[in-house]
Amino acid sequence: MSTENEGTAVPPAPSAPPVPVASPEASRPHPTSDAGAPTTPLPPTPSAPPPATPPAPGAAPAAPVSAAEAGWPPPAPSAPPQDPYAGAPQAAHPGHPGHPGHPGGPTAGGGADGAGAWPPPPPATPSYADPGAGAVAGAGTAEGVGGAGGGSDWGTTYAQHPAPKAGRGRGGLVAAVLVAALAAGGLGGGLGYTLAKNDDTSGSTTVSASDSGGSVKRDPGTVAGVAAKALPSTVTIEAESTNGEGGTGTGFVFDTQGHIVTNNHVVADAVDGGKLTATFPDGKKYNAEVVGHAQGYDVAVIKLKSAPSDLKPLTLGNSDKVAVGDSTIAIGAPFGLSNTVTTGIISAKNRPVASSDGTGSNASYMSALQTDASINPGNSGGPLLDAQGNVIGINSAIQSASSGGLGSTGQAGSIGLGFAIPINQAKYVAQQLIKTGKPVYAKIGASVSLEESAGGAKISDQGSGGTEAVEAGGPAAQAGLKSGDVITKLDDRVIDSGPTLIGEIWTHKPGDKVTLTYERGGKTHTVDLTLGSRTGDS
């Protein structure tokens, strides 16, 4: 913010140094005495005003000599003294904002436009503490003054005053002040240079760590510790169909026999005679085959051919005990960038998610763990870990903003909404796939509408393929459910749509007992039933 000077105004800086005063001998007339005797000529002007000389005997006293005639102040040089460091920033000195090269002051060389006079006319006395003092003499403007036109802090610039006339004792004092100021300026510049030079040539003050790289011990609970332990047990999966189409995903070691757990949509292209490979972080690549896949759960198991004997399965956690806010670590190959580690938290639980592998076949349903750890295409099938490195989920889907626009590649990216299949569910599915090669689903034996609504899951009027909506002899029929009933809760979980009900049922195993709350004719009812089973995706 600009401020204006108070008190004596600062005259504008001249465009060039003042012209030297002519020599006294050439310009001053010699006074004559009343008796006509010639006056003794004055000696050459010294660097400071000489002491008064008594007049010669019989001679009239000399006329008073002005400061200009006495040669004081000394004539200014045709150009300012050459500063070996001119043009370079002066070393800043805190507390002196009004000096050239210091914060708050003009730059060396005069005014704000660089056209100041050299040397500046000497003041009568420097009034550094003069409240509201203006800019440094020769600065040319009132801007850049430290302070807001007042105060008495050290370093406040002073106003320019007319130079006093020389006289007995006065000229010497002024000369001493000017010489001292110039000497101090030179000393300050010299010290500034010396300090800068010493700083440039002194030893480095950089502090080096005693340990670096692999020699640093990383505790098991840190992200680095978890990643170091989990990465060797993750693989990048490449699936290719018989016509050459395919993609990349991730998986993790499930057991020492070479089984790898991943998503169904990661290996879907290689199911019918395609090519499947799994590559470990150390670069070792193995051919693999699909053991079983569950489209509804979006879980698949593959097995390495010629699996190594030193496989280390990841430890499986308990997804039922996960809490919102728990730390998460995701490992995968986003956009093909293998062995990528990202972190976040559990941002929600039991999030109903319906997803598809893009083939136009039936969708997958899950009651998912939601995380803000960065998950992108290629992370699918990779492990979602807790802070101790236990697998709590399988990264499966993301919510993304609509793709398109400038620079779009047509593939969506993470916006912090990722979804993982809870490991308790995935573990059960994987074990069934390894055992029989086919998935087993829990069911209530009734078809529900897949339309999204906030009212609940409505039992359809008709099942798929023209069958009855409520399976004869099935769990729903035994519990007395009918077409048109709207299921609003399963145990204590609120059901707002058909997909939510399916995802919640599939978190259970066949034979589990559950309590359903439903509405019929404006009245609420509850009923207990035992879940049935269905084998395979058909």
Disulfide bonds with the S-S distance in Angstrom:
none
